[in-house]
């Protein structure tokens, strides 16, 4: 496989290269792509140094798969050019997610929808991926009516600038601000910009993307997304209302047998998911599984995952692996 990584010098791009290495993805030729200011920079991959090239050069090299993690505007401009050259694009931005002509894919849920004709494939939002991986098997069994989710999101979701802001604040240094407010010893109830309805884009991604991935617009979702001074990953408190009643132990069993999900749920030993343990791992961790005693057929649980891995890089590479395995590229 001739593989292009677009946005190779960014935070997610670096993790993408790490995941490609760890999973021993079959690469015969690697093309590292970034913005003009990074052209000519050298990056090491599997002991070999590669020189970063520009977008048009990468298009002309006609990769089999291009993994994009370079922002929405870049993707809108360049993904169609790669696709026109015969390259299959897997895009990590929000640019194509809600386009009705594009597939929005979590491999464990809907990779089977992909065909050779899908030349631009959307990778979902990080907070959506970890939630739907848990919701999907429960929806099949009990039929979800409504989801109420509150997120506690890592600063790494914002990028390097946010990590630097937190490190500066730890050290008492005045520096460039990624947020309008300090993040150290704080929680900011705003992830991304506000939409006209008073919700942020991040909150509405959880609504719209969940319905699209799970193929059911009847699932009602409402969200509050909060940025917290955490590096390891995103956490979510999720309340689910089902059409049908359930047994909590059966819920645990279903999730235990769900690909990509690890159940950590034993209050006797204080075992539950936390970002400090999720960091650097590909699984989605779920715990604090308990009946909501205030409403019939309702459940509370807690979901944690590394947003740079399963929430971004790993999910993207898994899509690429599916394409290769099923000869769709």
C-alpha positions in Angstrom: 0.0 0.0 0.0 1.1 3.5 -0.9 0.0 5.6 2.1 -0.2 9.4 2.5 -0.5 10.9 5.9 -1.8 14.5 5.5 -1.1 16.6 8.6 1.8 14.4 9.6 3.4 17.1 11.8 0.3 17.7 13.9 -0.6 16.1 17.2 -3.0 13.6 15.7 -0.6 13.0 12.7 2.1 12.0 15.1 -0.2 9.5 16.9 -1.3 8.3 13.4 2.3 7.3 12.6 2.7 5.6 15.9 -0.5 3.6 15.4 0.5 2.6 11.9 3.8 1.3 13.4 2.2 -0.5 16.3 -0.4 -2.2 14.1 2.2 -3.1 11.4 0.1 -1.6 8.7 1.3 -2.9 5.3 3.1 0.2 3.8 5.2 -0.2 0.7 5.6 3.6 0.3 4.9 6.4 2.8 4.2 10.0 1.8 4.2 12.5 4.6 2.3 15.7 3.9 1.9 19.0 5.7 1.4 22.7 5.2 3.9 24.8 3.3 5.8 25.9 6.5 6.6 22.2 7.2 7.7 21.2 3.7 11.2 19.8 3.7 11.1 18.8 7.4 12.3 15.3 8.1 10.2 12.8 10.2 11.4 9.4 11.2 9.2 6.3 10.7 10.3 2.8 11.5 14.0 3.9 11.6 13.9 5.6 8.2 13.7 9.4 7.6 11.1 10.8 5.3 10.9 14.4 3.9 7.6 16.2 4.3 6.0 17.2 0.9 3.3 19.6 0.0 -0.3 18.9 -1.0 0.0 19.0 -4.8 3.1 16.8 -4.8 1.2 14.2 -2.7 -1.8 14.3 -5.0 0.5 13.7 -8.0 2.1 10.7 -6.2 -1.3 8.9 -6.4 -1.4 7.1 -3.0 -3.8 4.2 -2.5 -5.0 5.7 0.8 -4.6 9.2 2.2 -5.2 9.7 5.9 -6.2 13.3 6.5 -5.8 15.1 9.9 -5.3 18.6 8.7 -8.4 20.5 9.6 -11.8 21.0 7.8 -10.9 23.7 5.4 -7.8 21.8 4.1 -9.9 18.7 3.7 -12.7 20.5 1.8 -10.2 21.9 -0.6 -7.9 18.9 -1.0 -9.8 15.6 -0.3 -11.7 15.9 -3.7 -8.4 16.4 -5.5 -6.9 13.3 -4.0 -10.1 11.4 -4.7 -10.1 12.5 -8.3 -6.5 11.1 -8.6 -7.9 7.7 -7.5 -6.8 7.9 -3.9 -9.2 6.8 -1.1 -9.3 9.5 1.5 -10.1 8.8 5.2 -10.7 12.2 6.8 -10.4 13.0 10.5 -12.0 16.5 10.3 -15.7 17.4 10.6 -15.7 18.5 6.9 -17.5 15.5 5.4 -19.2 13.9 8.4 -22.7 15.1 7.8 -22.5 15.0 4.0 -25.3 12.6 3.0 -23.1 11.3 0.2 -20.3 10.3 2.6 -20.1 7.4 5.0 -19.3 8.1 8.7 -17.6 5.0 10.0 -16.8 3.3 13.2 -15.4 0.0 11.9 -16.9 -2.2 14.7 -20.4 -0.8 13.8 -20.7 0.0 10.1 -17.5 -0.7 8.1 -19.6 -3.2 6.1 -21.4 -0.3 4.5 -18.1 0.7 2.6 -17.6 0.0 -1.1 -15.0 0.7 -3.7 -17.0 3.8 -4.7 -16.4 5.5 -1.4 -13.4 7.7 -2.2 -13.9 10.1 0.7 -14.7 8.4 4.1 -15.4 10.4 7.2 -13.9 9.6 10.6 -16.4 10.6 13.4 -15.8 13.0 16.2 -13.7 11.6 19.1 -16.4 11.9 21.8 -19.0 10.4 19.4 -16.8 7.3 18.6 -16.4 6.2 22.2 -20.1 6.7 23.0 -21.6 4.9 20.0 -19.3 1.9 20.5 -21.0 1.4 23.8 -24.5 2.5 22.7 -24.8 0.4 19.5 -25.0 -3.1 21.0 -27.4 -1.9 23.7 -29.6 -0.2 21.1 -29.8 -3.5 19.2 -31.0 -5.3 22.3 -33.2 -2.8 24.1 -33.9 0.0 21.6 -32.6 3.4 22.8 -35.1 6.2 23.0 -33.0 9.0 24.5 -29.4 9.7 25.5 -28.3 12.5 27.9 -24.5 12.9 27.8 -22.1 15.2 29.7 -18.5 15.1 28.5 -15.3 15.9 30.4 -12.9 16.4 27.5 -9.1 16.4 27.4 -7.3 19.5 26.3 -5.5 17.4 23.7 -8.8 17.6 21.7 -7.9 21.3 21.1 -4.3 20.6 20.1 -0.7 21.5 20.9 -1.6 25.1 21.7 -3.9 24.0 24.6 -1.3 21.6 26.0 1.2 24.4 26.0 -1.3 26.7 27.8 -1.9 24.2 30.5 1.9 23.6 30.9 2.5 27.3 31.1 -0.2 27.7 33.8 1.3 24.8 35.8 4.6 26.7 35.7 3.1 30.1 36.3 4.2 31.4 32.9 2.2 33.9 30.9 1.8 32.6 27.4 -0.4 32.2 24.4 -4.0 31.2 25.3 -5.9 28.4 23.4 -9.0 29.2 25.5 -10.6 32.4 26.6 -10.0 31.4 30.2 -7.3 29.5 32.3 -7.8 25.8 32.1 -5.6 24.8 35.1 -7.9 24.2 38.1 -10.9 25.0 35.9 -13.6 23.5 33.8 -14.8 25.3 30.7 -18.3 24.5 29.5 -17.5 25.3 25.9 -16.0 22.9 23.4 -15.8 24.5 19.9 -18.0 27.5 18.9 -21.6 28.1 19.7 -24.4 27.5 17.2 -27.6 29.5 16.9 -29.5 27.1 19.2 -27.1 27.8 22.1 -25.3 24.5 21.9 -21.7 24.2 20.8 -20.6 22.4 17.6 -19.1 19.7 19.8 -22.4 19.1 21.5 -24.3 19.0 18.2 -21.8 16.6 16.7 -22.7 14.1 19.5 -26.4 14.5 18.4 -26.1 14.3 14.6 -23.2 11.9 14.3 -24.7 9.4 16.7 -27.9 9.2 14.7 -26.0 8.9 11.4 -23.6 6.2 12.6 -26.3 4.1 14.2 -28.6 4.6 11.3 -31.6 5.8 13.5 -32.8 9.4 13.5 -35.3 8.5 16.2 -32.6 8.3 18.9 -33.0 11.6 20.8 -29.6 12.9 22.1 -28.8 16.0 24.2 -25.3 16.9 25.3 -23.2 19.2 27.4 -19.5 19.2 26.5 -17.0 20.5 29.0 -13.2 21.0 28.7 -11.2 19.9 31.7 -7.4 20.1 32.5 -6.8 16.5 31.6 -4.3 15.1 29.0 -5.2 11.4 29.0 -8.5 11.2 27.2 -12.2 12.1 27.2 -14.7 11.0 29.8 -18.5 10.8 29.4 -21.4 10.5 31.9 -24.1 8.9 29.8 -27.8 8.4 30.8 -29.7 6.1 28.4 -33.5 5.6 28.3 -34.6 2.3 26.6 -37.9 1.2 25.2 -37.5 -2.1 26.9 -36.5 -3.1 30.4 -33.1 -4.7 31.0 -31.0 -6.6 33.5 -27.8 -4.8 34.6 -25.8 -7.9 34.6 -26.9 -8.7 31.1 -25.8 -5.1 30.1 -22.3 -5.9 31.5 -22.2 -9.2 29.6 -23.2 -7.6 26.3 -20.6 -4.9 26.7 -18.0 -7.5 27.7 -18.5 -9.2 24.4 -18.4 -6.0 22.3 -15.3 -5.6 20.1 -13.2 -2.6 21.2 -14.9 -2.2 24.6 -13.4 -3.1 28.0 -15.7 -3.3 31.0 -14.1 -1.9 34.2 -17.0 -2.1 36.7 -16.4 -3.3 40.2 -17.2 -0.8 43.0 -16.0 -3.3 45.7 -12.5 -2.9 44.3 -13.0 0.8 43.2 -12.5 -0.4 39.6 -13.8 2.1 37.0 -12.5 3.9 33.9 -10.2 6.9 34.3 -8.3 8.9 31.7 -5.0 8.3 33.5 -5.4 4.6 32.6 -6.9 5.1 29.1 -4.1 7.2 27.8 -2.1 5.4 25.1 -4.7 2.6 24.8 -7.0 1.8 21.9 -10.0 0.4 23.8 -13.1 2.2 25.0 -13.5 1.7 28.7 -16.9 1.5 30.4 -17.9 1.3 34.1 -20.2 2.7 36.8 -23.0 0.7 35.1 -26.1 1.1 37.2 -29.9 1.5 36.9 -31.3 5.1 36.9 -33.7 4.7 39.7 -35.5 8.0 38.8 -36.9 6.8 35.5 -38.2 3.5 34.1 -36.0 1.5 31.7 -33.1 3.9 32.2 -29.3 3.3 32.8 -26.3 5.3 33.8 -22.8 4.5 32.8 -19.3 6.2 32.5 -17.2 5.9 29.3 -13.5 6.8 28.9 -11.2 6.6 25.9 -8.0 8.2 24.6 -9.3 10.8 22.2 -6.1 10.8 20.1 -6.2 7.1 19.6 -9.6 5.4 19.3 -11.1 8.9 19.1 -9.0 9.7 16.1 -5.8 7.9 14.8 -6.8 4.3 15.7 -10.3 4.5 14.3 -8.8 6.0 11.1 -6.2 3.2 10.7 -8.9 0.6 11.4 -10.9 1.9 8.5 -7.8 1.7 6.3 -7.2 -1.9 7.5 -10.8 -2.8 6.6 -10.4 -1.3 3.1 -7.2 -3.3 2.6 -8.5 -6.6 4.0 -11.6 -6.4 1.8 -9.8 -5.2 -1.3 -11.7 -2.0 -1.5 -8.6 0.0 -2.5 
